[in-house]
Amino acid sequence: MEIEKEKFEKLRKLAYDYYSRKDIQKALIEQAKNKEVIPRYFSTFGKRPDTLEYSTDVINLAIKGATSFHCSEELWQNPLELNTNLKEEQLNKLRRGWNLILDIDCKFLEYSKIAAWLLGEALYFHGVHNFGLKFSGNVGFHIGLDFKAFPKEINKIKIKDFFPQGPRLIAAYLKDMITKDLGSRILKLSTLKEIAKATGKPIEILLDEEKKFNPFSILEIDTVLIAPRHLYRMAYSLHEKTGLVSVVIKPEQLKAFHPAWANPQRVYPKQFLPEPEQGEAKELLIQALDWQARKQERKEERQKLKIMKKEKPIGEIRERIKRGEGIKFEFINEEMFPPCIKMALKGMKYDGRKRALFILINFFRSINLDLEQIEKKISDWNKLNYKPLKENYIATQLQWFKRQDPRLPPNCNLNKSSWYKDIELCQPDGLCKYIKNPVNYVMLRARALEEEKEGTRKRSKRKYKRRK
C-alpha cells in the first residue's frame, strides 16, 4: 500500500510538470474538439460526461491529480448532453461523426510493431495514406483515421450513424486480411515453444482449428470494445504504468521505434490525425462491407449444405480456392468471361481503376492463371485505361496478393452489391441473374462446355460401335 502511494505521488509530480507545458496543453485541446474527454486519476476515471476547452482546464485537472486524458472516438454536437439513458436514435442525432481508431493490444512490443506495420500496409493497399500512428505509452499502438476520409453515405446509410458497426467491421476485415502475414512474421521472431513459455499458455491454446499458429491468441486488434462512448488514451497523454507518453510517430519510423522516444522530457507534439482527402477511405469501407456479405453468404451456404447434403457450384469454387487450387476446367478462354470482366478488360474510361484492379486480380487468381499470365493481362489492361495506374502501385498490389490466399472477387448480386454498378461495369446478360459471382459465371459456362464435349464424345463412341 505504501509502495502504491509512493508511486502515485511520483507520477502525480511528473504529470503536473509535464501538463504544465504550453505545447502539451495545446496538443490536448486541439484533439478535444467535439469529443468527450475524461481525466484519469492514477487508477480511477473522472465523472462523465466532460470536455476540455481551454489550456487552463488541463493544468487545473493536473493540480487535482489527473495523470492521463482519454477521449471518445465519436464526435458530438455537444458532449455535455451525453448520458447513459440516451437511446440509439438520440445518440445518432447528437453524433456528428466518428474517427476510426485501431487499438493494438499485446504484451510484447515487437509483436505489436509487426501488427501496426501490417495494418499500415493494408491501409496503403486500399488507397488510404493519411492515417495517424501513435505509441500507446506501454506496449501497444493506436492507428487513427479522421472521419472526413469516409464518404457521407454508403448503401443509403449515413456514415455518421454507422457506429459502432462501421469501425468494428473495418477492424474485423483488416484483422482477417493480415492474419496470415502476422502469424508467419511472429514465428520468424519466436518459436511456438518460446511464445508459450513467455505467455504462460499451452501450445494448444495458440493454435487454430487447423492446428496452425493463431497470432490473435496473443495479440488483439480492438474489435469488441469499439462501442458507443468508448474512450482511448489521447496522443501526448501519459501512461500510468510506465510514465511514458503516448507519442505520435511516422509510419516509416515504426520499425526503429524505441520506448525511450516516449520519455516526457524528449517529446515535442505533432498532429495525430492528419487531414485526409475527402472520401479517401471509401474503397476500404466498400471492401469491408463486401467481405462481410461474403462471410455471411458462406455461413448460409454451409447451413444449406448441411440440410440439402449436396454441394452447390459457388460453394465448390470457394472450397477449391481455399485449398489453393482455383478452377481446373480444360475449356476456359476470355469468351467465357462475364460481361463485367470483359468490360473492365477494355480499360476504364472513367475513375474506378483501383477497384477494377482489385476485381481483375482476384478473378484471374480464382480461375487459376499463374502470376506471369496475370502480370501480362494487368499490364495490357492498364495501357487501355483513360489514365494508366503507376507501375509501382500495380507491382505493390500484385506482391500483396501473391502473399495472400486466393479469394473470390466481390460478389455481383444485382440487388446487394454496388461494386460493379459504381464503376459502370455492370451490364448483365441472361446468365447473370443466375449467378452470385463472376467466377461462378465462368464455372457454369465451362461446365456446360465440358458436358457438351463429353456428350459429343459419347455420341461418337456410340456411332463407332454401331458401324462395327
C-alpha positions as CSV (number, residue, x, y, z in Angstrom):
1,M,0.0,0.0,0.0
2,E,2.8,2.4,0.9
3,I,4.6,1.5,-2.3
4,E,1.5,2.2,-4.3
5,K,1.1,5.6,-2.6
6,E,4.7,6.5,-3.3
7,K,4.3,5.5,-7.0
8,F,1.2,7.7,-7.2
9,E,2.9,10.7,-5.7
10,K,5.9,10.3,-8.1
11,L,3.6,10.0,-11.1
12,R,1.4,13.0,-9.9
13,K,4.5,15.2,-9.7
14,L,5.7,14.0,-13.2
15,A,2.2,14.7,-14.6
16,Y,2.0,18.2,-13.1
17,D,5.4,19.2,-14.6
18,Y,4.5,17.6,-17.9
19,Y,1.0,19.0,-18.3
20,S,2.3,22.5,-17.3
21,R,3.9,22.7,-20.7
22,K,2.0,25.0,-23.1
23,D,2.7,22.9,-26.1
24,I,1.3,19.8,-24.4
25,Q,-1.8,21.7,-23.3
26,K,-2.3,23.0,-26.9
27,A,-1.9,19.5,-28.3
28,L,-4.6,18.1,-25.9
29,I,-7.0,20.9,-26.5
30,E,-6.8,20.6,-30.3
31,Q,-7.6,16.9,-30.1
32,A,-10.5,17.5,-27.7
33,K,-12.7,19.4,-30.1
34,N,-16.2,17.9,-30.4
35,K,-15.2,15.0,-28.2
36,E,-16.0,13.7,-24.7
37,V,-12.8,13.9,-22.7
38,I,-12.3,12.3,-19.3
39,P,-9.3,12.6,-17.0
40,R,-7.8,9.6,-15.2
41,Y,-6.5,9.9,-11.6
42,F,-3.9,7.1,-11.5
43,S,-6.4,4.2,-11.1
44,T,-9.9,5.9,-11.3
45,F,-11.6,7.9,-14.0
46,G,-13.3,11.3,-13.6
47,K,-17.0,11.8,-13.9
48,R,-18.7,11.6,-17.3
49,P,-19.6,13.5,-19.5
50,D,-16.8,16.1,-19.5
51,T,-14.8,18.1,-22.0
52,L,-11.5,20.0,-22.4
53,E,-11.9,23.5,-23.8
54,Y,-9.1,25.7,-22.5
55,S,-5.4,25.2,-21.6
56,T,-6.3,26.2,-18.1
57,D,-8.6,23.1,-17.9
58,V,-5.6,20.8,-18.4
59,I,-3.4,22.3,-15.7
60,N,-6.3,22.6,-13.3
61,L,-7.0,18.9,-13.7
62,A,-3.3,18.1,-13.3
63,I,-3.3,20.1,-10.0
64,K,-6.2,17.9,-8.8
65,G,-4.1,14.8,-9.6
66,A,-5.0,13.9,-13.2
67,T,-2.4,11.6,-14.7
68,S,-3.8,11.0,-18.2
69,F,-6.6,12.1,-20.5
70,H,-8.9,9.9,-22.6
71,C,-11.2,11.0,-25.4
72,S,-14.1,9.5,-27.4
73,E,-13.8,8.1,-30.9
74,E,-17.1,9.7,-31.6
75,L,-17.6,13.4,-32.5
76,W,-20.5,15.1,-30.8
77,Q,-22.7,18.2,-31.3
78,N,-22.4,18.8,-27.5
79,P,-20.6,16.2,-25.5
80,L,-22.1,17.5,-22.2
81,E,-25.6,16.4,-23.3
82,L,-24.5,12.7,-23.2
83,N,-25.9,10.4,-20.6
84,T,-26.3,6.6,-20.2
85,N,-30.1,6.8,-20.7
86,L,-29.9,8.0,-24.3
87,K,-31.4,5.7,-26.9
88,E,-29.7,4.9,-30.2
89,E,-31.9,7.4,-32.1
90,Q,-30.9,10.2,-29.6
91,L,-27.2,9.3,-29.8
92,N,-27.4,9.4,-33.7
93,K,-29.0,12.8,-33.5
94,L,-26.3,14.1,-31.2
95,R,-23.4,12.4,-33.0
96,R,-21.5,14.4,-35.7
97,G,-19.3,11.5,-36.8
98,W,-16.6,9.2,-35.6
99,N,-12.9,8.6,-36.1
100,L,-11.6,5.2,-36.8
101,I,-9.2,4.1,-34.0
102,L,-7.5,0.7,-34.2
103,D,-6.1,-0.3,-30.8
104,I,-3.3,-2.9,-31.0
105,D,-3.1,-4.7,-27.6
106,C,-0.3,-7.2,-26.9
107,K,2.1,-7.9,-24.1
108,F,5.1,-7.8,-26.5
109,L,6.2,-4.6,-28.2
110,E,7.9,-6.3,-31.1
111,Y,4.7,-8.2,-32.0
112,S,2.7,-5.0,-31.7
113,K,5.1,-3.4,-34.1
114,I,4.5,-6.1,-36.7
115,A,0.8,-5.8,-36.4
116,A,0.9,-2.0,-36.7
117,W,3.2,-2.3,-39.8
118,L,0.9,-4.8,-41.5
119,L,-2.2,-2.6,-40.7
120,G,-0.4,0.3,-42.3
121,E,0.4,-1.7,-45.4
122,A,-3.3,-2.8,-45.6
123,L,-4.5,0.8,-45.4
124,Y,-2.0,1.8,-48.1
125,F,-3.3,-1.1,-50.2
126,H,-6.8,0.4,-50.0
127,G,-5.5,3.9,-51.1
128,V,-5.5,5.3,-47.5
129,H,-2.3,7.3,-46.9
130,N,-3.4,9.9,-44.4
131,F,-3.6,8.0,-41.2
132,G,-2.1,8.6,-37.8
133,L,0.1,6.3,-35.7
134,K,1.0,6.6,-32.0
135,F,2.6,4.6,-29.3
136,S,0.1,3.8,-26.5
137,G,2.7,4.5,-23.8
138,N,3.1,0.9,-22.8
139,V,3.4,-2.0,-25.3
140,G,0.8,-1.2,-28.0
141,F,0.0,1.2,-30.7
142,H,-3.0,3.2,-32.0
143,I,-3.8,3.8,-35.6
144,G,-6.3,6.5,-36.4
145,L,-8.2,7.8,-39.4
146,D,-10.1,11.1,-39.5
147,F,-13.9,10.8,-40.1
148,K,-13.6,13.0,-43.2
149,A,-11.8,10.2,-45.0
150,F,-15.1,8.3,-45.3
151,P,-18.0,9.1,-47.7
152,K,-21.0,10.8,-46.1
153,E,-23.3,7.9,-47.1
154,I,-23.0,4.4,-48.4
155,N,-25.8,1.9,-49.4
156,K,-28.3,4.6,-48.2
157,I,-26.7,4.6,-44.7
158,K,-25.4,7.8,-43.2
159,I,-21.8,7.1,-42.2
160,K,-22.1,9.3,-39.0
161,D,-24.8,6.8,-37.7
162,F,-22.8,3.7,-38.8
163,F,-21.3,3.4,-35.3
164,P,-20.1,1.1,-33.7
165,Q,-20.8,-1.1,-36.7
166,G,-18.6,0.8,-39.2
167,P,-15.3,0.8,-37.2
168,R,-16.0,-2.7,-35.8
169,L,-16.5,-4.0,-39.4
170,I,-13.3,-2.3,-40.7
171,A,-11.3,-3.6,-37.8
172,A,-12.5,-7.2,-38.3
173,Y,-11.9,-7.0,-42.0
174,L,-8.3,-5.7,-41.6
175,K,-7.7,-8.2,-38.9
176,D,-8.7,-11.1,-41.3
177,M,-6.6,-9.5,-44.1
178,I,-3.3,-9.6,-42.1
179,T,-3.7,-12.8,-40.2
180,K,-1.5,-15.0,-42.4
181,D,1.4,-12.5,-42.6
182,L,1.1,-11.6,-38.9
183,G,1.4,-15.2,-37.9
184,S,4.4,-16.0,-40.2
185,R,6.3,-12.9,-39.1
186,I,5.8,-13.5,-35.4
187,L,7.1,-17.1,-35.9
188,K,10.2,-15.7,-37.5
189,L,11.0,-13.9,-34.3
190,S,10.0,-16.7,-31.8
191,T,9.2,-20.4,-31.9
192,L,5.8,-21.7,-30.6
193,K,7.6,-23.1,-27.5
194,E,9.1,-19.6,-26.8
195,I,5.8,-17.9,-27.2
196,A,4.0,-20.5,-25.0
197,K,6.7,-20.0,-22.3
198,A,6.6,-16.2,-22.5
199,T,2.7,-16.0,-22.4
200,G,2.2,-18.9,-19.9
201,K,-0.2,-20.5,-22.4
202,P,-0.2,-24.2,-23.5
203,I,0.7,-24.6,-27.2
204,E,-2.8,-26.0,-27.9
205,I,-4.3,-22.6,-27.0
206,L,-2.0,-20.9,-29.5
207,L,-3.3,-22.9,-32.4
208,D,-6.4,-22.5,-34.6
209,E,-8.8,-25.3,-35.8
210,E,-6.4,-26.3,-38.5
211,K,-3.6,-26.6,-35.9
212,K,-1.8,-23.6,-37.2
213,F,-0.5,-20.7,-35.1
214,N,-3.2,-18.2,-34.4
215,P,-1.5,-14.8,-33.8
216,F,-4.7,-13.4,-32.2
217,S,-4.2,-15.9,-29.4
218,I,-1.6,-13.5,-28.0
219,L,-2.5,-10.2,-29.7
220,E,-5.7,-8.3,-30.2
221,I,-6.9,-5.6,-32.6
222,D,-9.8,-3.9,-30.8
223,T,-13.0,-5.1,-32.4
224,V,-15.1,-5.8,-29.4
225,L,-14.5,-2.7,-27.3
226,I,-15.4,-0.4,-30.1
227,A,-18.7,0.7,-28.7
228,P,-20.7,3.8,-28.1
229,R,-18.8,6.3,-25.9
230,H,-15.7,4.1,-26.0
231,L,-12.6,6.1,-24.9
232,Y,-8.9,5.8,-25.9
233,R,-5.8,7.4,-24.5
234,M,-5.2,10.8,-26.1
235,A,-1.9,11.5,-28.0
236,Y,0.6,13.1,-25.7
237,S,-1.1,11.8,-22.6
238,L,1.0,9.9,-20.0
239,H,0.6,6.2,-19.3
240,E,0.2,5.4,-15.6
241,K,2.1,2.1,-15.7
242,T,5.2,3.3,-17.4
243,G,5.3,7.1,-17.0
244,L,5.8,7.3,-20.8
245,V,4.0,9.4,-23.3
246,S,1.5,8.3,-25.9
247,V,3.7,9.8,-28.6
248,V,2.9,10.2,-32.3
249,I,5.4,8.7,-34.8
250,K,5.5,8.5,-38.6
251,P,4.6,5.1,-40.1
252,E,8.1,4.8,-41.6
253,Q,9.7,5.2,-38.1
254,L,7.8,2.2,-36.7
255,K,10.5,-0.5,-37.2
256,A,13.1,1.7,-35.5
257,F,10.9,2.9,-32.7
258,H,12.1,2.5,-29.1
259,P,10.1,3.4,-25.9
260,A,12.9,5.9,-25.0
261,W,11.4,8.1,-27.7
262,A,8.4,8.5,-25.3
263,N,10.3,10.0,-22.4
264,P,8.2,13.0,-21.3
265,Q,11.3,15.3,-21.5
266,R,12.0,14.3,-25.1
267,V,8.7,14.7,-26.8
268,Y,7.5,17.5,-29.0
269,P,3.9,17.4,-30.1
270,K,2.8,16.6,-33.6
271,Q,-0.7,16.2,-35.0
272,F,-2.1,12.7,-34.5
273,L,-4.8,12.5,-37.2
274,P,-3.6,14.1,-40.5
275,E,-6.1,15.9,-42.7
276,P,-7.4,13.2,-45.2
277,E,-8.6,13.6,-48.7
278,Q,-12.4,13.6,-48.8
279,G,-13.7,10.0,-49.3
280,E,-10.1,8.6,-49.2
281,A,-11.4,5.5,-47.3
282,K,-14.4,4.8,-49.4
283,E,-12.7,1.8,-51.1
284,L,-11.7,0.4,-47.7
285,L,-15.3,0.6,-46.4
286,I,-16.8,-0.9,-49.6
287,Q,-14.4,-3.8,-49.4
288,A,-15.1,-4.4,-45.7
289,L,-18.8,-4.4,-46.5
290,D,-18.3,-6.9,-49.3
291,W,-16.1,-9.1,-47.1
292,Q,-18.9,-9.1,-44.5
293,A,-21.5,-10.0,-47.2
294,R,-19.4,-12.9,-48.5
295,K,-18.7,-14.1,-45.0
296,Q,-22.5,-14.2,-44.3
297,E,-23.2,-16.0,-47.6
298,R,-20.6,-18.6,-46.8
299,K,-22.3,-19.2,-43.4
300,E,-25.7,-19.5,-45.1
301,E,-24.3,-21.8,-47.7
302,R,-22.8,-24.1,-45.1
303,Q,-26.1,-24.3,-43.3
304,K,-27.9,-25.1,-46.6
305,L,-25.4,-27.8,-47.4
306,K,-26.0,-29.4,-44.1
307,I,-29.7,-29.5,-44.8
308,M,-29.6,-30.4,-48.5
309,K,-26.5,-32.7,-48.2
310,K,-25.2,-31.7,-51.6
311,E,-22.6,-29.1,-52.9
312,K,-23.6,-26.1,-54.9
313,P,-21.4,-24.6,-57.6
314,I,-20.4,-21.4,-55.7
315,G,-19.6,-23.5,-52.6
316,E,-17.4,-25.8,-54.7
317,I,-15.5,-22.8,-56.1
318,R,-14.8,-21.4,-52.6
319,E,-13.6,-24.8,-51.4
320,R,-11.3,-25.2,-54.4
321,I,-9.9,-21.7,-53.9
322,K,-9.5,-22.2,-50.2
323,R,-7.3,-25.3,-51.0
324,G,-5.3,-23.0,-53.4
325,E,-6.5,-25.0,-56.4
326,G,-8.5,-22.4,-58.3
327,I,-10.8,-23.7,-61.1
328,K,-9.3,-26.5,-63.2
329,F,-11.6,-26.8,-66.2
330,E,-10.0,-27.7,-69.6
331,F,-12.0,-25.2,-71.6
332,I,-11.6,-21.6,-70.3
333,N,-11.0,-18.6,-72.5
334,E,-11.9,-14.9,-72.5
335,E,-15.0,-15.6,-74.5
336,M,-16.4,-17.3,-71.4
337,F,-15.8,-14.3,-69.1
338,P,-18.8,-12.5,-67.7
339,P,-19.8,-9.1,-69.2
340,C,-18.4,-7.1,-66.2
341,I,-14.9,-8.6,-66.7
342,K,-15.0,-8.2,-70.4
343,M,-15.9,-4.5,-69.9
344,A,-13.1,-4.0,-67.4
345,L,-10.5,-5.5,-69.7
346,K,-11.4,-2.9,-72.4
347,G,-9.9,-0.3,-70.0
348,M,-11.5,2.1,-67.6
349,K,-12.9,5.2,-69.3
350,Y,-13.6,6.9,-66.0
351,D,-12.5,6.6,-62.4
352,G,-12.6,3.2,-60.6
353,R,-9.2,1.9,-61.8
354,K,-8.1,0.7,-58.4
355,R,-11.4,-1.2,-57.7
356,A,-11.2,-2.7,-61.2
357,L,-7.6,-3.8,-60.5
358,F,-8.8,-5.5,-57.3
359,I,-11.6,-7.3,-59.1
360,L,-9.4,-8.4,-62.0
361,I,-6.5,-9.8,-59.9
362,N,-8.9,-11.8,-57.7
363,F,-10.8,-13.0,-60.7
364,F,-7.6,-14.2,-62.5
365,R,-6.2,-15.9,-59.4
366,S,-9.6,-17.7,-58.9
367,I,-9.6,-19.1,-62.4
368,N,-6.1,-20.4,-61.8
369,L,-3.9,-18.2,-64.0
370,D,-0.3,-18.1,-63.0
371,L,1.4,-14.9,-61.8
372,E,3.1,-14.3,-65.2
373,Q,-0.2,-14.5,-67.0
374,I,-1.8,-12.2,-64.5
375,E,1.0,-9.6,-64.8
376,K,0.7,-9.7,-68.6
377,K,-3.0,-9.2,-68.6
378,I,-2.9,-6.5,-66.0
379,S,-0.2,-4.7,-67.9
380,D,-2.2,-4.8,-71.2
381,W,-5.3,-3.7,-69.3
382,N,-3.5,-0.7,-67.7
383,K,-2.4,0.6,-71.1
384,L,-6.1,0.8,-72.1
385,N,-7.2,2.9,-69.1
386,Y,-8.0,6.6,-69.6
387,K,-5.1,7.3,-67.3
388,P,-2.8,4.3,-66.5
389,L,-2.1,3.5,-62.9
390,K,1.5,3.9,-61.8
391,E,3.6,0.8,-62.3
392,N,4.9,0.9,-58.7
393,Y,1.2,0.8,-57.5
394,I,0.4,-2.2,-59.6
395,A,3.6,-4.0,-58.6
396,T,2.8,-3.4,-54.9
397,Q,-0.8,-4.8,-55.4
398,L,0.5,-7.9,-57.2
399,Q,3.1,-8.5,-54.5
400,W,0.4,-8.2,-51.8
401,F,-1.9,-10.6,-53.5
402,K,0.9,-13.0,-54.0
403,R,1.4,-13.3,-50.2
404,Q,-2.4,-13.8,-49.6
405,D,-4.5,-16.8,-50.0
406,P,-6.7,-16.7,-53.2
407,R,-10.1,-15.1,-52.8
408,L,-13.1,-14.6,-55.0
409,P,-13.6,-11.2,-56.4
410,P,-16.6,-9.2,-55.0
411,N,-20.0,-10.7,-55.5
412,C,-22.2,-9.2,-58.3
413,N,-25.6,-10.0,-56.9
414,L,-27.6,-7.2,-58.6
415,N,-29.7,-6.4,-55.5
416,K,-26.9,-6.3,-52.9
417,S,-23.6,-5.2,-54.4
418,S,-22.7,-1.7,-55.8
419,W,-19.1,-2.6,-56.7
420,Y,-19.7,-3.1,-60.4
421,K,-22.5,-0.6,-60.7
422,D,-20.4,2.2,-59.1
423,I,-17.7,1.9,-61.7
424,E,-20.1,1.2,-64.6
425,L,-19.1,-2.4,-65.3
426,C,-22.5,-4.0,-64.6
427,Q,-24.1,-4.8,-68.0
428,P,-25.8,-8.2,-67.2
429,D,-26.7,-10.8,-69.8
430,G,-29.2,-13.6,-69.5
431,L,-26.9,-15.8,-67.4
432,C,-26.0,-13.1,-64.8
433,K,-29.3,-13.4,-63.0
434,Y,-28.4,-17.0,-62.0
435,I,-25.0,-16.3,-60.5
436,K,-23.6,-14.6,-57.4
437,N,-20.0,-14.0,-58.6
438,P,-18.1,-13.5,-61.8
439,V,-16.2,-16.7,-61.2
440,N,-19.4,-18.6,-60.8
441,Y,-20.3,-17.4,-64.3
442,V,-17.1,-18.9,-65.8
443,M,-17.6,-22.1,-63.9
444,L,-21.1,-22.6,-65.3
445,R,-20.0,-21.8,-68.8
446,A,-17.0,-24.2,-68.5
447,R,-19.1,-26.9,-67.0
448,A,-21.7,-26.6,-69.8
449,L,-18.9,-26.8,-72.4
450,E,-17.4,-29.8,-70.8
451,E,-20.7,-31.6,-70.7
452,E,-21.3,-30.7,-74.3
453,K,-17.9,-32.1,-75.3
454,E,-18.5,-35.2,-73.2
455,G,-21.8,-35.7,-74.9
456,T,-20.2,-35.3,-78.3
457,R,-17.6,-37.9,-77.3
458,K,-20.2,-40.4,-76.1
459,R,-22.3,-39.9,-79.3
460,S,-19.2,-40.5,-81.4
461,K,-18.4,-43.7,-79.5
462,R,-22.0,-45.0,-80.0
463,K,-21.8,-44.3,-83.7
464,Y,-18.4,-46.0,-83.9
465,K,-19.9,-49.1,-82.2
466,R,-22.9,-49.2,-84.5
467,R,-20.6,-49.1,-87.5
468,K,-18.6,-52.0,-86.1
